[in-house]
Amino acid sequence: MQKLDERTFGELIESRNLKTLRKQLTAMEPLDIAMLLESTSEEQMALAFRLLPKDLAVEVFDDFDGSTQHRLLESMANRAASQLLEAMSPDDRTELLEEVPASVARRLLGLLSAEQRQVTLHLLGYEEGTAGREMTPYFVDLRSNMTVEQAMERIRRLSVDRETIYECYVIDPQRHLKGTVSLRELVLANRDSKVGDIARPNPKRVFTHTDREEAARILRENRLLAVPVVDREERLVGIITQDDVADIVEEEVTEDIYRFGAVQGTERSYFTTRIISVARRRISWLLLLLVVNTVTASVIAAQEALLAEVVLLAAFIPLLIDTGGNIGAQSATVVIRGLATGEIRPRRALWIIGREVSVGLLLGLLLGVAVLVWAYWLGRDLQVSLVVAMTLLSVATLATAVGSALPFVFRLSKVDPALVSAPLITTMMDIAGVALYFAVAHLILFT
């Protein structure tokens, strides 16, 4: 069947040919349906959404962004909204309630059953950005004194609404996590064996207060289907699954990109946030950088006599400060990324910084030779060309040192290294580059 496009969708809605519309929608992938409906009016979206079978509707709803979910729920009757919320996984439902206004969150909580409301409030009680906020309480737990036959019966009974049944978690009567056992191991085991005897002890785990990035790293590095989450008394309270990690990584990468560009992220999509809010969030960084950049202007103004005597020097100032900022931002990018993925550790800071400085030295030599020839061709002044080349060598080396060192300094100070933004490094290198430039000029031209 041909994929449903916006034009055909509109024609089917207009002609009220809902039977054909439902047939074509149910033949599509959930993500494609979500993207199609998000491009339509609220009335059309609400009408088409009501045509979807319940299971497909839940999948499509999960693929909407937060603002679309909010608008759709507002347009639905309480009974329909309640059914949709009940069918969502607890972690996804918690994320939705975090994004809507408090008055709307209270209304939506009131639509939930007592059991689901308790689960959701439990998740909302954990600090934002922790494993407790990301976990789902729907997993398969098995008592260590159960037989394999009893365990299999429990799995069959719970499998309908559990996130995963392929990895089960073994607990004692006090719900302390004792081990894990896979569905495969249970199937192959003797049915009279005790679960505790075949479980793998001391599994990887995280605490409810563990940072969600750390939880995602543990799950990814250990190639787990899910990582168990325990409270301070090491009682099992939830799990974080692979699909949760995918969401965490996407959110954290987006947040880091915004920070590195000196743009404060929001809980909503940047492109659906009001323009006035975007401007207000960006102006603070820009004002700070504007004030700091006046230092660069002051350094240049202080060298008025030198620039008047050797006017050619002024032509190369933009080249030097831009190159320093670019090289520093490159070093900061690779180090921040390495820290985020766990590829590099703070204890290797000196080695990483030394490596980046070596890269900067090599880049400075290569760029210095190129700019020596270029500067001489432009100005026919060998001394000025040497000043530019030597400054570029110094700036490239310094920029890699600063760009690679700052993320480690921020990490040791318990500050997110992603706050080492490209504009910050560029501004620092503007000041340092201009100061180095005039120092080298005085050294070569007047000694």
Secondary structure by P-SEA (a helix, b strand, c coil): cccccaaaaaaaaaacaaaaaaaaaaaccaaaaaaaaaaccaaaaaaaaaaccaaaaaaaaaaccaaaaaaaaaaccaaaaaaaaaaccaaaaaaaaacccaaaaaaaaaaccaaaaaaaaaaaaccccccccccccbbbbbbccccaaaaaaaaaaaccccccccbbbbbcccccccccccaaaaaacccccccccccccccccccccccaaaaaaaaaaacccbbbbbcccccccccccaaaaaaaaaaaaaaaaaaaacccccccccccccaaaaaaaaaaaaaaaaaaaaaaaaaaaaaaaaaaaccccccaaaaaaaaaaaaaaaaaaaaaaaaaaccccccaaaaaaaaaaaaaaaaaaaaaaaaaaaaaaacccaaaaaaaaaaaaaaaaaaaaaaaaaaaaaaaaccccccccaaaaaaaaaaaaaaaaaaaaaacccc
